[in-house]
Amino acid sequence: MKLRASTAREWIMWAAVVASAALLSVLIVGAPWLAHRGNTLLAEVVRHAFAVVCHQQPARSFHLWGHPLAVCARCTGIYFGAFCGALVYPLLRPLHDRTTPARHWLVLSAIPLALDWALGFTHLWSNTALSRCATGLLFGFALAFYVVPGLIDLGFTLKMIRQARAARLQGARFLQTRAPR
């Protein structure tokens, strides 16, 4: 296999993924900050947006400024873990390598999360916000190594589709100018 440096486009796609993950992380912490500052409407909009993916039970959430974060402790771990994983991704894998690790690594990273949930659900073990967050961090970090190459590849696929459409349009225009009248 021939080694090559990552292109500027790959770095830009990676930066977009990291920026998106950072934005989600900021919004998670931003909701209680907004509520604390008196902007309850905007805080509720942020919380409502995250309600699609999280139960948001205050008893299972970290609190800042007397208000719960926009997601529970486990989801906080997943989001922040994904941000950290995306951030360090180019240190561990070249951006031009769009293959994902073997799926068993993702499954292995989910096992502590699933055990923490299952043992807490069955009351065999009392999980804590810290255990929920830590297992979420592990899973989120691993998840980044599947999401980052997928999104970089998606960016290139969309670029190729745009180029193919432009070429078809260019060909159609060429044929229109050459058609006999």
Secondary structure, DSSP 8 states (H G I E B T S, - for coil): -------HHHHHHHHHHHHHHHHHHHHHHHHHHHHHTT-HHHHHHHHHHHTTT----GGGS-EETTEE-SS-HHHHHHHHHHHHHHHHHHHHS-TT------HHHHHHHHHHHHHHHHHHHTTSS---HHHHHHHHHHHHHHHHHHHHHHHHHHHHHHHHHHHHHHHHHHHHHHHHHHS--
